[in-house]
Amino acid sequence: MRKAFLLAAGLGTRLRPLTEHLPKCLLPIAGRPLLAIWLDLLESHGITQVLINTHWQHQRVERFLATWPSDRLHIIQAHEPELLGSAGTLWTNRHWIANREPFLILYGDNLTNANLTSLMSFHRRHGLPFTLGVFPARDPTRCGIAEVNSEGIVTGFEEKPEQPRSNLAAAGLYAADSRIFTDFPIDSERPPGPLDLSFHILPRLIGRMKAYPIGDFLIDIGTPESYELAQKSWISRDPRKGRS
């Protein structure tokens, strides 16, 4: 059994008016909803269960997921009346993960063809609690930036640093196991407010996670400019292209 969290509850405020009546995860990419592209990717890499959190326009997401074939991928929907934050979603649903069972954490506003099998294999080999997917950022001041030593261990992490010490940005593609929950700064069933992975958790995992370079196509569709670029770039990369 292979599990993944697909974090898809964002408001998409920077993409308005496109997201006024449609959640960001259902925006079309070359004619297909982004969420459909994600589900195809998960299935192709042998993920058997995925937990998807929802918030804005959640009814639309629920209707879309109701049409998805469930013979290969079991989908769990976790509606959040109030946004919990990326880490808050993990914490609230931590009992879904068995002790020391590896799982993926994926940001649903990314468009990617990343090799998730390779990411998970890398995570299993090094034995640390967390694997941080990274890529070289053009502007490190706008990203979560990792410092990495010669062995690939993350020795520093800062969200949107004013003076970046590297250009390795967090990619929103991660692998982990249940040991990370000992580093969550809460002890209740639900976090008291939104809890963010980059701000509240990753700095506490310094020295206990390894960086994994993402060499595949990856783009965050969170702005009108990046969404337009994603539309143009995906046409030649769509794995469904040419299928009958």
C-alpha positions as CSV (number, residue, x, y, z in Angstrom):
1,M,0.0,0.0,0.0
2,R,1.4,3.4,-1.0
3,K,-0.2,6.6,0.3
4,A,0.0,10.3,-0.6
5,F,-1.4,13.6,0.7
6,L,-2.4,15.8,-2.2
7,L,-2.8,19.3,-0.7
8,A,-5.4,21.0,-2.9
9,A,-7.4,23.4,-0.6
10,G,-5.8,26.7,-1.5
11,L,-8.0,29.7,-2.3
12,G,-6.1,30.7,-5.5
13,T,-6.5,34.4,-4.7
14,R,-3.7,35.4,-7.1
15,L,-5.6,33.7,-10.0
16,R,-8.8,35.6,-9.6
17,P,-11.1,36.0,-11.5
18,L,-10.4,32.5,-12.8
19,T,-10.8,31.0,-9.3
20,E,-13.9,33.0,-8.3
21,H,-16.2,30.1,-9.1
22,L,-13.7,27.3,-9.7
23,P,-11.1,25.9,-7.3
24,K,-7.5,26.1,-8.4
25,C,-7.1,22.4,-8.6
26,L,-9.8,22.1,-11.3
27,L,-8.4,24.8,-13.6
28,P,-7.8,23.3,-17.0
29,I,-4.4,22.6,-18.3
30,A,-4.4,21.9,-22.0
31,G,-8.1,21.0,-21.7
32,R,-7.9,18.8,-18.6
33,P,-8.4,19.7,-14.9
34,L,-5.1,19.9,-13.0
35,L,-6.5,17.5,-10.5
36,A,-7.0,14.9,-13.2
37,I,-3.4,15.2,-14.3
38,W,-2.4,14.6,-10.6
39,L,-4.5,11.5,-10.3
40,D,-3.1,10.1,-13.5
41,L,0.4,10.7,-12.2
42,L,-0.3,9.0,-8.8
43,E,-1.8,6.0,-10.5
44,S,1.1,5.7,-12.9
45,H,3.5,5.5,-10.0
46,G,1.6,2.9,-8.0
47,I,0.0,5.1,-5.4
48,T,-3.0,3.2,-4.1
49,Q,-4.5,5.7,-1.6
50,V,-4.6,9.5,-1.7
51,L,-6.0,11.9,0.8
52,I,-7.1,15.2,-0.8
53,N,-8.0,18.2,1.3
54,T,-10.6,20.6,0.1
55,H,-12.0,24.0,1.1
56,W,-12.9,26.6,-1.5
57,Q,-15.7,25.4,-3.8
58,H,-15.3,21.9,-2.3
59,Q,-18.6,20.8,-3.8
60,R,-17.1,21.1,-7.3
61,V,-14.1,19.0,-6.3
62,E,-16.4,16.4,-4.7
63,R,-18.5,16.1,-7.9
64,F,-15.4,15.7,-10.0
65,L,-13.9,13.1,-7.8
66,A,-17.2,11.1,-7.8
67,T,-16.6,10.5,-11.5
68,W,-13.1,9.2,-11.0
69,P,-12.7,5.4,-11.4
70,S,-11.7,3.9,-8.1
71,D,-10.4,0.5,-9.2
72,R,-6.8,1.4,-8.8
73,L,-6.8,4.5,-6.6
74,H,-8.7,4.9,-3.4
75,I,-9.5,8.6,-2.8
76,I,-10.2,10.0,0.6
77,Q,-11.6,13.5,0.8
78,A,-10.9,15.7,3.8
79,H,-13.0,18.8,3.7
80,E,-11.7,21.7,5.8
81,P,-14.4,24.3,6.7
82,E,-11.5,26.4,8.0
83,L,-8.1,26.1,6.3
84,L,-5.7,24.1,8.5
85,G,-2.5,24.9,6.6
86,S,-0.3,22.3,4.9
87,A,1.1,20.9,8.1
88,G,-2.3,21.2,9.9
89,T,-3.8,18.9,7.3
90,L,-1.0,16.3,7.9
91,W,-1.4,16.6,11.7
92,T,-5.2,16.3,11.7
93,N,-5.0,13.2,9.4
94,R,-1.9,11.7,11.0
95,H,-3.7,8.5,12.1
96,W,-4.2,7.6,8.5
97,I,-0.5,6.9,8.4
98,A,0.8,3.7,10.0
99,N,3.9,3.8,12.2
100,R,7.0,4.5,10.1
101,E,5.0,4.0,6.9
102,P,6.6,6.2,4.1
103,F,4.2,8.5,2.3
104,L,4.2,11.4,-0.1
105,I,3.3,15.0,0.5
106,L,2.4,16.8,-2.8
107,Y,1.3,20.4,-3.4
108,G,-1.7,20.2,-5.7
109,D,-1.0,23.6,-7.3
110,N,2.1,22.3,-9.0
111,L,2.0,20.9,-12.5
112,T,4.6,18.2,-12.9
113,N,5.5,14.9,-14.5
114,A,7.9,14.1,-11.6
115,N,9.1,10.6,-11.1
116,L,7.4,9.9,-7.8
117,T,8.7,6.3,-7.8
118,S,12.3,7.6,-7.8
119,L,11.5,10.1,-5.0
120,M,10.0,7.4,-2.8
121,S,12.9,5.0,-3.5
122,F,15.4,7.7,-2.5
123,H,13.5,8.3,0.7
124,R,13.4,4.6,1.6
125,R,17.2,4.3,1.0
126,H,18.5,7.1,3.2
127,G,16.4,6.3,6.3
128,L,15.8,9.8,7.6
129,P,12.3,11.0,8.5
130,F,11.9,13.5,5.6
131,T,12.9,14.0,2.0
132,L,12.8,17.5,0.6
133,G,12.3,17.8,-3.1
134,V,14.3,20.8,-4.3
135,F,15.0,22.7,-7.6
136,P,17.2,25.7,-8.5
137,A,15.2,28.9,-8.1
138,R,15.6,31.9,-10.3
139,D,14.7,34.2,-7.4
140,P,15.5,32.5,-4.0
141,T,14.0,35.4,-2.1
142,R,10.5,34.2,-3.1
143,C,10.9,30.6,-2.1
144,G,11.6,28.3,0.9
145,I,15.4,27.9,0.6
146,A,17.4,24.9,1.8
147,E,21.1,24.8,2.6
148,V,22.5,21.3,1.8
149,N,25.9,19.8,2.8
150,S,28.1,17.5,0.7
151,E,26.1,14.4,1.9
152,G,22.8,15.9,0.8
153,I,21.6,16.6,4.3
154,V,19.6,19.8,4.8
155,T,21.5,21.9,7.2
156,G,19.4,25.0,7.0
157,F,15.9,26.1,5.8
158,E,14.3,29.5,5.6
159,E,11.1,30.7,4.0
160,K,11.6,33.6,1.6
161,P,15.0,34.7,3.0
162,E,16.1,38.3,2.5
163,Q,19.7,37.1,2.0
164,P,19.5,33.5,0.6
165,R,22.4,31.2,1.3
166,S,21.6,28.9,-1.6
167,N,19.3,28.7,-4.6
168,L,17.8,25.3,-3.7
169,A,14.1,25.9,-3.3
170,A,11.5,23.6,-1.8
171,A,9.5,22.0,-4.6
172,G,6.3,21.0,-2.9
173,L,7.1,17.3,-3.6
174,Y,8.2,15.5,-0.4
175,A,8.4,12.1,1.2
176,A,8.2,11.4,4.9
177,D,7.2,8.9,7.6
178,S,5.4,9.2,10.9
179,R,8.5,10.3,12.8
180,I,7.9,13.9,11.5
181,F,4.9,14.2,13.8
182,T,7.2,14.3,16.9
183,D,8.4,17.7,15.5
184,F,5.0,19.2,15.3
185,P,4.7,22.0,18.0
186,I,1.2,21.0,19.1
187,D,-0.3,18.3,21.3
188,S,-4.0,18.5,20.6
189,E,-6.1,16.6,18.0
190,R,-6.5,19.7,15.8
191,P,-4.0,22.6,15.5
192,P,-5.1,25.9,17.1
193,G,-4.8,27.7,13.7
194,P,-3.2,27.2,10.3
195,L,0.0,25.3,10.6
196,D,2.4,25.7,7.7
197,L,5.0,23.0,6.7
198,S,7.6,25.5,5.5
199,F,7.3,28.0,8.4
200,H,6.6,25.7,11.3
201,I,7.9,22.2,10.6
202,L,10.8,22.1,8.1
203,P,13.1,24.3,10.2
204,R,12.6,21.8,13.1
205,L,13.7,18.9,10.8
206,I,17.1,20.5,10.0
207,G,19.7,17.7,10.1
208,R,17.1,15.0,9.8
209,M,16.1,15.3,6.2
210,K,17.8,14.9,2.8
211,A,17.4,16.9,-0.4
212,Y,16.2,15.3,-3.5
213,P,16.9,17.2,-6.8
214,I,13.8,17.4,-8.9
215,G,15.0,17.3,-12.5
216,D,11.6,16.8,-14.1
217,F,9.2,19.4,-15.4
218,L,7.7,21.4,-12.5
219,I,5.8,24.7,-12.4
220,D,3.6,26.3,-9.8
221,I,0.4,27.6,-11.5
222,G,-0.3,30.1,-8.7
223,T,-0.1,33.3,-10.8
224,P,-1.7,34.3,-14.1
225,E,1.8,34.4,-15.7
226,S,2.8,30.9,-14.5
227,Y,-0.6,29.5,-15.3
228,E,-0.3,30.8,-18.9
229,L,3.3,29.3,-19.1
230,A,2.0,26.0,-17.8
231,Q,-0.6,25.9,-20.5
232,K,2.0,26.4,-23.2
233,S,4.6,24.1,-21.7
234,W,2.4,21.1,-20.9
235,I,1.2,20.4,-24.4
236,S,4.5,18.7,-25.4
237,R,4.9,17.0,-22.0
238,D,1.4,15.5,-21.5
239,P,1.9,11.8,-21.0
240,R,-1.6,11.1,-22.5
241,K,-0.6,12.8,-25.8
242,G,-0.7,10.3,-28.6
243,R,-2.8,7.8,-26.8
244,S,-5.7,6.4,-28.7
